[in-house]
Amino acid sequence: MQHFASDNYAPVHPEVMAAIAAANDGAAVSYGDDPVSARLQDRATEVFGERARIFPVLNGTGANVVSLMASAPRWGAVIASDVAHIHTDENGAPERVGSLKVLAVPSVAGRIGPDAVDRYAGDIGNVQRAQPAVLSLTQVTELGTVYSVADLKLLADTAHASGLRVHVDGSRLANAAAALGVGLREITADVGVDVVSLGAAKNGGMLGEAVVVLTDDDAVGSGDPAGLTGAVPYLRKATMQLASKTRFVSAQLLALLGEPGMPTSGTSSSGTVAAADGAPLWLRNAAHSNSMAARLRYGIEAAGLLEPGAGVRVTYPTEANVVFATLPRAAADRAREHARFYDWAPGESADRVEVRWMCAWDTTASDVDDFVRAIAAAL
């Protein structure tokens, strides 16, 4: 089935499947006390820094809930953008399960700035208000845009100055790193992020993500002297995110991040990070899906579909592995006969619709080119 609906549609990458099969060799201690999970921890310190601790979980919503619960007291609140998944697409899980109020702030092309913190900093100490405790950023954003390294550093510094933690919903963190030409550490630990929900399923995994703790001081208001690292294991179990056969989740993450001792990223001849030979799978997959989205964006333009009256208008910058655009509803429905994709929002008028075209690690150049032709025919 050809699709541009979601990177969740993609199959498991063969290298990930092989890693799962390799982990299925005899008995192993359950609940993460196994050799595969131990190697994953070793690899996490190489990729994210010596202070990093990685905790495999079952899904991205669980990773977000565990991360936020560890970072805030029960009376705490989370500052996030108005399009953040934790606000719009997780059925209120942080609020229902985590008992944390989400404070949504307006975004620009999916991104928020330091004023998001300033907006609520005055509520700190006011018993009438939910207490801001965490700033949550999505990288890549829900609208396909990417926070720069400098922007992340400024946001983290602003949050920390007000006593807030910084969480990154990194379901597509790999795509952001590939787009920026940096490693995973450069957009997390090095800019002051405290905890990351690390995605895998959207980048070639089968199921399972991870909570990666990057700092180890006391969790804000949690009452846990062991800090985030001490809190996450208990919260992971209490929220039903601890897999008994953790080794099979760890094996997927290890396949993507690479075995201990491997390069943590790829380096091109110019010295920049790239999906070169020997690059870990996370980077190869992400760089490929990003390049397919760029090809799709270019193909639409080259076919003249963005010309006035041609029918297509790209609505957000194409910075990672997704293209957002508006076109006539009837044309969108005809194009959907060729490949699946989702409507995102109403268009500029009743007869138009905004759609999302998502590329994945398995998207091919011919898939993209055929789809561009299908869009042109539909118009």
Contacts in CASP RR format, 6 or more apart in sequence:
PFRMAT RR
TARGET T0000
AUTHOR 0000-0000-0000
METHOD contacts of the structure
MODEL  1
MQHFASDNYAPVHPEVMAAIAAANDGAAVSYGDDPVSARLQDRATEVFGE
RARIFPVLNGTGANVVSLMASAPRWGAVIASDVAHIHTDENGAPERVGSL
KVLAVPSVAGRIGPDAVDRYAGDIGNVQRAQPAVLSLTQVTELGTVYSVA
DLKLLADTAHASGLRVHVDGSRLANAAAALGVGLREITADVGVDVVSLGA
AKNGGMLGEAVVVLTDDDAVGSGDPAGLTGAVPYLRKATMQLASKTRFVS
AQLLALLGEPGMPTSGTSSSGTVAAADGAPLWLRNAAHSNSMAARLRYGI
EAAGLLEPGAGVRVTYPTEANVVFATLPRAAADRAREHARFYDWAPGESA
DRVEVRWMCAWDTTASDVDDFVRAIAAAL
1 9 0 8 1.000
1 340 0 8 1.000
2 338 0 8 1.000
2 339 0 8 1.000
2 340 0 8 1.000
2 367 0 8 1.000
2 370 0 8 1.000
2 371 0 8 1.000
3 9 0 8 1.000
3 339 0 8 1.000
3 340 0 8 1.000
3 341 0 8 1.000
4 296 0 8 1.000
4 339 0 8 1.000
4 340 0 8 1.000
4 341 0 8 1.000
4 357 0 8 1.000
4 358 0 8 1.000
4 359 0 8 1.000
4 363 0 8 1.000
4 371 0 8 1.000
5 339 0 8 1.000
5 340 0 8 1.000
5 341 0 8 1.000
5 342 0 8 1.000
5 356 0 8 1.000
5 358 0 8 1.000
6 202 0 8 1.000
6 342 0 8 1.000
6 358 0 8 1.000
6 360 0 8 1.000
7 172 0 8 1.000
7 202 0 8 1.000
7 203 0 8 1.000
7 289 0 8 1.000
7 321 0 8 1.000
7 358 0 8 1.000
7 359 0 8 1.000
7 360 0 8 1.000
7 361 0 8 1.000
8 201 0 8 1.000
8 202 0 8 1.000
9 340 0 8 1.000
9 360 0 8 1.000
10 202 0 8 1.000
10 204 0 8 1.000
10 360 0 8 1.000
10 361 0 8 1.000
10 362 0 8 1.000
10 363 0 8 1.000
11 204 0 8 1.000
11 362 0 8 1.000
12 20 0 8 1.000
12 204 0 8 1.000
12 205 0 8 1.000
12 206 0 8 1.000
13 204 0 8 1.000
13 205 0 8 1.000
13 255 0 8 1.000
13 281 0 8 1.000
13 285 0 8 1.000
13 361 0 8 1.000
15 255 0 8 1.000
15 281 0 8 1.000
16 204 0 8 1.000
16 205 0 8 1.000
16 206 0 8 1.000
16 251 0 8 1.000
16 252 0 8 1.000
16 255 0 8 1.000
16 256 0 8 1.000
16 281 0 8 1.000
17 206 0 8 1.000
18 255 0 8 1.000
19 251 0 8 1.000
19 252 0 8 1.000
19 254 0 8 1.000
19 255 0 8 1.000
20 206 0 8 1.000
20 248 0 8 1.000
20 251 0 8 1.000
20 252 0 8 1.000
22 251 0 8 1.000
23 36 0 8 1.000
23 247 0 8 1.000
23 248 0 8 1.000
23 250 0 8 1.000
23 251 0 8 1.000
24 248 0 8 1.000
28 34 0 8 1.000
28 35 0 8 1.000
28 36 0 8 1.000
28 245 0 8 1.000
28 247 0 8 1.000
30 244 0 8 1.000
30 245 0 8 1.000
30 246 0 8 1.000
31 242 0 8 1.000
31 243 0 8 1.000
31 244 0 8 1.000
31 246 0 8 1.000
32 56 0 8 1.000
32 246 0 8 1.000
32 247 0 8 1.000
32 250 0 8 1.000
34 246 0 8 1.000
34 247 0 8 1.000
34 250 0 8 1.000
35 247 0 8 1.000
36 247 0 8 1.000
36 250 0 8 1.000
36 251 0 8 1.000
36 254 0 8 1.000
37 56 0 8 1.000
37 246 0 8 1.000
37 247 0 8 1.000
37 250 0 8 1.000
39 250 0 8 1.000
39 254 0 8 1.000
39 259 0 8 1.000
39 260 0 8 1.000
40 54 0 8 1.000
40 56 0 8 1.000
40 250 0 8 1.000
40 253 0 8 1.000
40 254 0 8 1.000
40 257 0 8 1.000
41 53 0 8 1.000
41 54 0 8 1.000
42 260 0 8 1.000
43 254 0 8 1.000
43 257 0 8 1.000
43 258 0 8 1.000
43 259 0 8 1.000
43 260 0 8 1.000
43 261 0 8 1.000
43 262 0 8 1.000
44 52 0 8 1.000
44 53 0 8 1.000
44 54 0 8 1.000
44 212 0 8 1.000
44 257 0 8 1.000
45 51 0 8 1.000
45 52 0 8 1.000
46 260 0 8 1.000
46 261 0 8 1.000
46 264 0 8 1.000
47 184 0 8 1.000
47 185 0 8 1.000
47 257 0 8 1.000
47 264 0 8 1.000
48 54 0 8 1.000
48 184 0 8 1.000
48 185 0 8 1.000
48 188 0 8 1.000
48 189 0 8 1.000
48 196 0 8 1.000
48 212 0 8 1.000
48 214 0 8 1.000
49 185 0 8 1.000
49 189 0 8 1.000
49 214 0 8 1.000
51 189 0 8 1.000
51 214 0 8 1.000
51 215 0 8 1.000
51 216 0 8 1.000
52 189 0 8 1.000
52 212 0 8 1.000
52 213 0 8 1.000
52 214 0 8 1.000
53 212 0 8 1.000
53 213 0 8 1.000
53 216 0 8 1.000
53 229 0 8 1.000
53 232 0 8 1.000
54 198 0 8 1.000
54 210 0 8 1.000
54 211 0 8 1.000
54 212 0 8 1.000
54 213 0 8 1.000
54 253 0 8 1.000
55 66 0 8 1.000
55 210 0 8 1.000
55 211 0 8 1.000
55 212 0 8 1.000
55 213 0 8 1.000
55 232 0 8 1.000
55 233 0 8 1.000
55 236 0 8 1.000
56 208 0 8 1.000
56 209 0 8 1.000
56 210 0 8 1.000
56 243 0 8 1.000
56 246 0 8 1.000
56 249 0 8 1.000
56 250 0 8 1.000
56 253 0 8 1.000
57 63 0 8 1.000
57 66 0 8 1.000
57 208 0 8 1.000
57 209 0 8 1.000
57 210 0 8 1.000
57 211 0 8 1.000
57 236 0 8 1.000
57 241 0 8 1.000
57 242 0 8 1.000
57 243 0 8 1.000
57 249 0 8 1.000
58 207 0 8 1.000
58 208 0 8 1.000
58 209 0 8 1.000
58 240 0 8 1.000
58 241 0 8 1.000
58 243 0 8 1.000
58 249 0 8 1.000
59 201 0 8 1.000
59 207 0 8 1.000
59 208 0 8 1.000
59 209 0 8 1.000
59 241 0 8 1.000
60 171 0 8 1.000
60 197 0 8 1.000
60 199 0 8 1.000
60 201 0 8 1.000
60 208 0 8 1.000
60 209 0 8 1.000
61 85 0 8 1.000
61 90 0 8 1.000
61 93 0 8 1.000
62 93 0 8 1.000
62 197 0 8 1.000
62 209 0 8 1.000
62 239 0 8 1.000
62 241 0 8 1.000
63 197 0 8 1.000
63 198 0 8 1.000
63 199 0 8 1.000
63 209 0 8 1.000
63 210 0 8 1.000
63 211 0 8 1.000
63 241 0 8 1.000
64 85 0 8 1.000
64 86 0 8 1.000
64 90 0 8 1.000
64 93 0 8 1.000
64 94 0 8 1.000
64 136 0 8 1.000
64 167 0 8 1.000
64 169 0 8 1.000
64 197 0 8 1.000
65 93 0 8 1.000
65 94 0 8 1.000
65 97 0 8 1.000
65 98 0 8 1.000
65 239 0 8 1.000
65 241 0 8 1.000
66 211 0 8 1.000
66 232 0 8 1.000
66 235 0 8 1.000
66 236 0 8 1.000
66 239 0 8 1.000
66 241 0 8 1.000
67 167 0 8 1.000
67 195 0 8 1.000
67 196 0 8 1.000
67 197 0 8 1.000
67 211 0 8 1.000
67 232 0 8 1.000
68 78 0 8 1.000
68 86 0 8 1.000
68 94 0 8 1.000
68 98 0 8 1.000
68 100 0 8 1.000
68 134 0 8 1.000
68 136 0 8 1.000
68 167 0 8 1.000
69 97 0 8 1.000
69 98 0 8 1.000
69 100 0 8 1.000
69 231 0 8 1.000
69 235 0 8 1.000
69 239 0 8 1.000
70 195 0 8 1.000
70 211 0 8 1.000
70 213 0 8 1.000
70 219 0 8 1.000
70 222 0 8 1.000
70 227 0 8 1.000
70 228 0 8 1.000
70 231 0 8 1.000
70 232 0 8 1.000
70 235 0 8 1.000
71 133 0 8 1.000
71 134 0 8 1.000
71 165 0 8 1.000
71 167 0 8 1.000
71 194 0 8 1.000
71 195 0 8 1.000
71 219 0 8 1.000
71 220 0 8 1.000
71 228 0 8 1.000
72 78 0 8 1.000
72 100 0 8 1.000
72 133 0 8 1.000
72 134 0 8 1.000
72 165 0 8 1.000
72 219 0 8 1.000
72 220 0 8 1.000
72 221 0 8 1.000
72 222 0 8 1.000
73 131 0 8 1.000
73 133 0 8 1.000
73 220 0 8 1.000
73 221 0 8 1.000
73 222 0 8 1.000
73 223 0 8 1.000
74 99 0 8 1.000
74 100 0 8 1.000
75 130 0 8 1.000
75 131 0 8 1.000
76 100 0 8 1.000
76 101 0 8 1.000
76 130 0 8 1.000
76 131 0 8 1.000
76 132 0 8 1.000
76 133 0 8 1.000
76 134 0 8 1.000
77 100 0 8 1.000
77 101 0 8 1.000
77 102 0 8 1.000
77 103 0 8 1.000
77 120 0 8 1.000
77 129 0 8 1.000
77 130 0 8 1.000
77 131 0 8 1.000
77 132 0 8 1.000
77 133 0 8 1.000
77 134 0 8 1.000
78 86 0 8 1.000
78 94 0 8 1.000
78 100 0 8 1.000
78 101 0 8 1.000
78 102 0 8 1.000
78 103 0 8 1.000
78 132 0 8 1.000
78 133 0 8 1.000
78 134 0 8 1.000
78 135 0 8 1.000
78 136 0 8 1.000
78 167 0 8 1.000
79 103 0 8 1.000
79 105 0 8 1.000
79 116 0 8 1.000
79 117 0 8 1.000
79 119 0 8 1.000
79 120 0 8 1.000
79 132 0 8 1.000
79 134 0 8 1.000
79 135 0 8 1.000
79 136 0 8 1.000
79 159 0 8 1.000
79 164 0 8 1.000
80 86 0 8 1.000
80 87 0 8 1.000
80 102 0 8 1.000
80 103 0 8 1.000
80 104 0 8 1.000
80 105 0 8 1.000
80 112 0 8 1.000
80 135 0 8 1.000
80 136 0 8 1.000
80 137 0 8 1.000
80 138 0 8 1.000
81 87 0 8 1.000
81 104 0 8 1.000
81 105 0 8 1.000
81 106 0 8 1.000
81 107 0 8 1.000
81 110 0 8 1.000
81 111 0 8 1.000
81 112 0 8 1.000
81 116 0 8 1.000
81 137 0 8 1.000
81 138 0 8 1.000
81 141 0 8 1.000
81 142 0 8 1.000
82 88 0 8 1.000
82 104 0 8 1.000
82 105 0 8 1.000
82 106 0 8 1.000
82 107 0 8 1.000
83 107 0 8 1.000
83 110 0 8 1.000
83 141 0 8 1.000
83 142 0 8 1.000
83 143 0 8 1.000
84 102 0 8 1.000
84 104 0 8 1.000
84 136 0 8 1.000
84 138 0 8 1.000
84 142 0 8 1.000
84 169 0 8 1.000
85 138 0 8 1.000
85 142 0 8 1.000
85 169 0 8 1.000
85 171 0 8 1.000
86 92 0 8 1.000
86 93 0 8 1.000
86 94 0 8 1.000
86 102 0 8 1.000
86 136 0 8 1.000
86 169 0 8 1.000
87 102 0 8 1.000
87 104 0 8 1.000
88 142 0 8 1.000
89 142 0 8 1.000
92 102 0 8 1.000
94 100 0 8 1.000
94 102 0 8 1.000
95 101 0 8 1.000
95 102 0 8 1.000
97 239 0 8 1.000
98 239 0 8 1.000
100 133 0 8 1.000
100 134 0 8 1.000
101 130 0 8 1.000
103 120 0 8 1.000
103 130 0 8 1.000
103 132 0 8 1.000
105 112 0 8 1.000
105 115 0 8 1.000
105 116 0 8 1.000
105 119 0 8 1.000
106 112 0 8 1.000
107 141 0 8 1.000
107 143 0 8 1.000
109 141 0 8 1.000
109 143 0 8 1.000
109 145 0 8 1.000
109 316 0 8 1.000
109 317 0 8 1.000
110 138 0 8 1.000
110 141 0 8 1.000
110 142 0 8 1.000
110 143 0 8 1.000
110 144 0 8 1.000
110 145 0 8 1.000
110 316 0 8 1.000
111 141 0 8 1.000
111 145 0 8 1.000
111 147 0 8 1.000
111 151 0 8 1.000
112 137 0 8 1.000
112 155 0 8 1.000
113 151 0 8 1.000
113 154 0 8 1.000
113 155 0 8 1.000
114 154 0 8 1.000
114 155 0 8 1.000
114 158 0 8 1.000
116 135 0 8 1.000
117 132 0 8 1.000
117 135 0 8 1.000
117 155 0 8 1.000
117 158 0 8 1.000
117 159 0 8 1.000
117 162 0 8 1.000
117 164 0 8 1.000
118 158 0 8 1.000
120 132 0 8 1.000
121 132 0 8 1.000
121 162 0 8 1.000
123 129 0 8 1.000
123 130 0 8 1.000
123 131 0 8 1.000
123 132 0 8 1.000
124 131 0 8 1.000
124 132 0 8 1.000
124 162 0 8 1.000
124 163 0 8 1.000
125 131 0 8 1.000
132 162 0 8 1.000
132 164 0 8 1.000
133 164 0 8 1.000
133 165 0 8 1.000
133 220 0 8 1.000
133 221 0 8 1.000
134 164 0 8 1.000
134 165 0 8 1.000
134 166 0 8 1.000
134 167 0 8 1.000
134 220 0 8 1.000
135 155 0 8 1.000
135 156 0 8 1.000
135 158 0 8 1.000
135 159 0 8 1.000
135 164 0 8 1.000
135 165 0 8 1.000
135 166 0 8 1.000
135 167 0 8 1.000
136 167 0 8 1.000
136 168 0 8 1.000
136 169 0 8 1.000
137 147 0 8 1.000
137 152 0 8 1.000
137 155 0 8 1.000
137 166 0 8 1.000
137 167 0 8 1.000
137 168 0 8 1.000
137 169 0 8 1.000
138 168 0 8 1.000
138 169 0 8 1.000
138 170 0 8 1.000
138 171 0 8 1.000
139 146 0 8 1.000
139 147 0 8 1.000
139 152 0 8 1.000
139 168 0 8 1.000
139 169 0 8 1.000
139 170 0 8 1.000
139 172 0 8 1.000
139 173 0 8 1.000
139 176 0 8 1.000
139 187 0 8 1.000
140 146 0 8 1.000
140 170 0 8 1.000
140 172 0 8 1.000
140 173 0 8 1.000
140 175 0 8 1.000
140 176 0 8 1.000
140 179 0 8 1.000
140 319 0 8 1.000
140 320 0 8 1.000
140 321 0 8 1.000
140 322 0 8 1.000
141 147 0 8 1.000
143 316 0 8 1.000
143 324 0 8 1.000
144 316 0 8 1.000
144 317 0 8 1.000
144 318 0 8 1.000
144 319 0 8 1.000
144 320 0 8 1.000
144 321 0 8 1.000
144 322 0 8 1.000
144 324 0 8 1.000
145 316 0 8 1.000
145 317 0 8 1.000
145 319 0 8 1.000
145 320 0 8 1.000
146 175 0 8 1.000
146 176 0 8 1.000
146 179 0 8 1.000
146 180 0 8 1.000
146 319 0 8 1.000
146 320 0 8 1.000
147 155 0 8 1.000
147 176 0 8 1.000
147 187 0 8 1.000
148 180 0 8 1.000
149 180 0 8 1.000
149 182 0 8 1.000
149 186 0 8 1.000
149 187 0 8 1.000
149 191 0 8 1.000
152 187 0 8 1.000
152 191 0 8 1.000
152 192 0 8 1.000
152 193 0 8 1.000
153 191 0 8 1.000
153 192 0 8 1.000
155 166 0 8 1.000
156 166 0 8 1.000
156 191 0 8 1.000
156 192 0 8 1.000
156 193 0 8 1.000
157 192 0 8 1.000
159 165 0 8 1.000
159 166 0 8 1.000
160 166 0 8 1.000
160 192 0 8 1.000
163 220 0 8 1.000
164 220 0 8 1.000
165 194 0 8 1.000
165 195 0 8 1.000
165 219 0 8 1.000
165 220 0 8 1.000
166 192 0 8 1.000
166 193 0 8 1.000
166 194 0 8 1.000
166 195 0 8 1.000
167 193 0 8 1.000
167 194 0 8 1.000
167 195 0 8 1.000
167 196 0 8 1.000
167 197 0 8 1.000
168 188 0 8 1.000
168 193 0 8 1.000
168 195 0 8 1.000
168 196 0 8 1.000
168 197 0 8 1.000
169 197 0 8 1.000
170 176 0 8 1.000
170 196 0 8 1.000
170 197 0 8 1.000
170 198 0 8 1.000
170 199 0 8 1.000
171 197 0 8 1.000
171 199 0 8 1.000
171 202 0 8 1.000
171 209 0 8 1.000
172 199 0 8 1.000
172 202 0 8 1.000
172 203 0 8 1.000
172 286 0 8 1.000
172 320 0 8 1.000
172 321 0 8 1.000
173 184 0 8 1.000
173 187 0 8 1.000
173 188 0 8 1.000
173 196 0 8 1.000
173 198 0 8 1.000
173 199 0 8 1.000
174 184 0 8 1.000
174 199 0 8 1.000
174 203 0 8 1.000
174 256 0 8 1.000
174 282 0 8 1.000
174 283 0 8 1.000
174 285 0 8 1.000
174 286 0 8 1.000
175 203 0 8 1.000
175 286 0 8 1.000
175 289 0 8 1.000
175 290 0 8 1.000
175 320 0 8 1.000
175 321 0 8 1.000
176 187 0 8 1.000
176 320 0 8 1.000
177 183 0 8 1.000
177 184 0 8 1.000
177 186 0 8 1.000
177 187 0 8 1.000
177 265 0 8 1.000
177 273 0 8 1.000
177 283 0 8 1.000
177 286 0 8 1.000
178 275 0 8 1.000
178 283 0 8 1.000
178 286 0 8 1.000
178 287 0 8 1.000
178 290 0 8 1.000
178 320 0 8 1.000
179 290 0 8 1.000
179 319 0 8 1.000
179 320 0 8 1.000
180 186 0 8 1.000
180 187 0 8 1.000
181 272 0 8 1.000
181 273 0 8 1.000
181 274 0 8 1.000
182 265 0 8 1.000
182 273 0 8 1.000
183 264 0 8 1.000
183 265 0 8 1.000
183 273 0 8 1.000
183 283 0 8 1.000
184 264 0 8 1.000
184 265 0 8 1.000
184 282 0 8 1.000
185 264 0 8 1.000
187 193 0 8 1.000
188 196 0 8 1.000
188 212 0 8 1.000
188 214 0 8 1.000
189 214 0 8 1.000
192 214 0 8 1.000
192 215 0 8 1.000
193 214 0 8 1.000
194 213 0 8 1.000
194 214 0 8 1.000
194 215 0 8 1.000
194 228 0 8 1.000
195 211 0 8 1.000
195 212 0 8 1.000
195 213 0 8 1.000
195 214 0 8 1.000
195 215 0 8 1.000
195 228 0 8 1.000
196 211 0 8 1.000
196 212 0 8 1.000
196 214 0 8 1.000
197 209 0 8 1.000
197 210 0 8 1.000
197 211 0 8 1.000
198 209 0 8 1.000
198 210 0 8 1.000
198 211 0 8 1.000
198 212 0 8 1.000
198 253 0 8 1.000
199 209 0 8 1.000
199 210 0 8 1.000
200 208 0 8 1.000
200 209 0 8 1.000
200 210 0 8 1.000
200 252 0 8 1.000
200 253 0 8 1.000
200 256 0 8 1.000
201 207 0 8 1.000
201 208 0 8 1.000
201 209 0 8 1.000
202 360 0 8 1.000
203 256 0 8 1.000
203 282 0 8 1.000
203 285 0 8 1.000
203 286 0 8 1.000
203 289 0 8 1.000
203 361 0 8 1.000
204 256 0 8 1.000
204 281 0 8 1.000
204 285 0 8 1.000
204 360 0 8 1.000
204 361 0 8 1.000
205 252 0 8 1.000
205 255 0 8 1.000
205 256 0 8 1.000
206 252 0 8 1.000
207 249 0 8 1.000
207 252 0 8 1.000
208 249 0 8 1.000
208 252 0 8 1.000
208 253 0 8 1.000
210 249 0 8 1.000
210 253 0 8 1.000
211 232 0 8 1.000
211 236 0 8 1.000
213 228 0 8 1.000
213 229 0 8 1.000
213 232 0 8 1.000
215 228 0 8 1.000
216 227 0 8 1.000
216 228 0 8 1.000
216 229 0 8 1.000
217 227 0 8 1.000
217 228 0 8 1.000
218 224 0 8 1.000
218 225 0 8 1.000
218 227 0 8 1.000
219 227 0 8 1.000
219 228 0 8 1.000
219 231 0 8 1.000
222 231 0 8 1.000
224 230 0 8 1.000
224 231 0 8 1.000
233 242 0 8 1.000
236 242 0 8 1.000
243 249 0 8 1.000
255 281 0 8 1.000
256 280 0 8 1.000
256 281 0 8 1.000
256 282 0 8 1.000
256 285 0 8 1.000
257 280 0 8 1.000
257 281 0 8 1.000
257 282 0 8 1.000
258 280 0 8 1.000
258 281 0 8 1.000
258 282 0 8 1.000
262 278 0 8 1.000
262 280 0 8 1.000
263 278 0 8 1.000
263 279 0 8 1.000
263 280 0 8 1.000
264 280 0 8 1.000
265 273 0 8 1.000
265 279 0 8 1.000
265 280 0 8 1.000
265 283 0 8 1.000
266 273 0 8 1.000
266 274 0 8 1.000
266 275 0 8 1.000
266 276 0 8 1.000
266 278 0 8 1.000
266 279 0 8 1.000
266 280 0 8 1.000
266 283 0 8 1.000
267 273 0 8 1.000
267 274 0 8 1.000
267 276 0 8 1.000
268 274 0 8 1.000
268 276 0 8 1.000
273 283 0 8 1.000
274 283 0 8 1.000
274 287 0 8 1.000
275 283 0 8 1.000
275 284 0 8 1.000
275 286 0 8 1.000
275 287 0 8 1.000
275 288 0 8 1.000
279 287 0 8 1.000
285 361 0 8 1.000
286 321 0 8 1.000
286 361 0 8 1.000
288 361 0 8 1.000
288 363 0 8 1.000
289 321 0 8 1.000
289 359 0 8 1.000
289 360 0 8 1.000
289 361 0 8 1.000
289 363 0 8 1.000
290 320 0 8 1.000
290 321 0 8 1.000
290 359 0 8 1.000
292 321 0 8 1.000
292 359 0 8 1.000
292 360 0 8 1.000
292 363 0 8 1.000
292 364 0 8 1.000
292 365 0 8 1.000
292 367 0 8 1.000
292 368 0 8 1.000
293 318 0 8 1.000
293 320 0 8 1.000
293 321 0 8 1.000
293 322 0 8 1.000
293 323 0 8 1.000
293 357 0 8 1.000
293 358 0 8 1.000
293 359 0 8 1.000
294 318 0 8 1.000
295 365 0 8 1.000
295 368 0 8 1.000
295 369 0 8 1.000
296 318 0 8 1.000
296 323 0 8 1.000
296 357 0 8 1.000
296 359 0 8 1.000
296 368 0 8 1.000
296 371 0 8 1.000
296 372 0 8 1.000
297 314 0 8 1.000
297 318 0 8 1.000
297 323 0 8 1.000
299 368 0 8 1.000
299 369 0 8 1.000
299 372 0 8 1.000
300 306 0 8 1.000
300 312 0 8 1.000
300 314 0 8 1.000
300 323 0 8 1.000
300 325 0 8 1.000
300 372 0 8 1.000
300 375 0 8 1.000
303 372 0 8 1.000
303 373 0 8 1.000
303 375 0 8 1.000
303 376 0 8 1.000
304 310 0 8 1.000
305 311 0 8 1.000
305 312 0 8 1.000
305 372 0 8 1.000
305 375 0 8 1.000
305 376 0 8 1.000
305 379 0 8 1.000
306 312 0 8 1.000
306 313 0 8 1.000
306 314 0 8 1.000
310 379 0 8 1.000
311 327 0 8 1.000
311 328 0 8 1.000
311 331 0 8 1.000
311 379 0 8 1.000
312 325 0 8 1.000
312 326 0 8 1.000
312 327 0 8 1.000
312 375 0 8 1.000
312 379 0 8 1.000
313 325 0 8 1.000
313 326 0 8 1.000
313 327 0 8 1.000
313 348 0 8 1.000
314 323 0 8 1.000
314 324 0 8 1.000
314 325 0 8 1.000
315 324 0 8 1.000
315 325 0 8 1.000
315 326 0 8 1.000
315 354 0 8 1.000
316 324 0 8 1.000
321 358 0 8 1.000
321 359 0 8 1.000
321 360 0 8 1.000
322 356 0 8 1.000
322 357 0 8 1.000
322 358 0 8 1.000
322 359 0 8 1.000
323 356 0 8 1.000
323 357 0 8 1.000
324 344 0 8 1.000
324 354 0 8 1.000
324 355 0 8 1.000
324 356 0 8 1.000
324 357 0 8 1.000
325 354 0 8 1.000
325 355 0 8 1.000
325 357 0 8 1.000
326 347 0 8 1.000
326 348 0 8 1.000
326 352 0 8 1.000
326 353 0 8 1.000
326 354 0 8 1.000
326 355 0 8 1.000
327 335 0 8 1.000
327 352 0 8 1.000
327 353 0 8 1.000
327 355 0 8 1.000
327 375 0 8 1.000
327 379 0 8 1.000
328 351 0 8 1.000
328 352 0 8 1.000
328 353 0 8 1.000
328 379 0 8 1.000
329 351 0 8 1.000
329 352 0 8 1.000
329 353 0 8 1.000
330 351 0 8 1.000
331 375 0 8 1.000
331 378 0 8 1.000
331 379 0 8 1.000
332 343 0 8 1.000
332 353 0 8 1.000
332 355 0 8 1.000
332 378 0 8 1.000
334 377 0 8 1.000
334 378 0 8 1.000
335 341 0 8 1.000
335 371 0 8 1.000
335 374 0 8 1.000
335 375 0 8 1.000
335 378 0 8 1.000
338 370 0 8 1.000
338 371 0 8 1.000
338 374 0 8 1.000
338 378 0 8 1.000
339 367 0 8 1.000
339 371 0 8 1.000
339 374 0 8 1.000
341 355 0 8 1.000
341 356 0 8 1.000
341 357 0 8 1.000
341 358 0 8 1.000
342 355 0 8 1.000
342 356 0 8 1.000
343 353 0 8 1.000
343 354 0 8 1.000
343 355 0 8 1.000
344 353 0 8 1.000
344 354 0 8 1.000
344 355 0 8 1.000
344 356 0 8 1.000
345 353 0 8 1.000
345 354 0 8 1.000
346 352 0 8 1.000
346 353 0 8 1.000
346 354 0 8 1.000
347 353 0 8 1.000
347 354 0 8 1.000
357 371 0 8 1.000
359 368 0 8 1.000
END
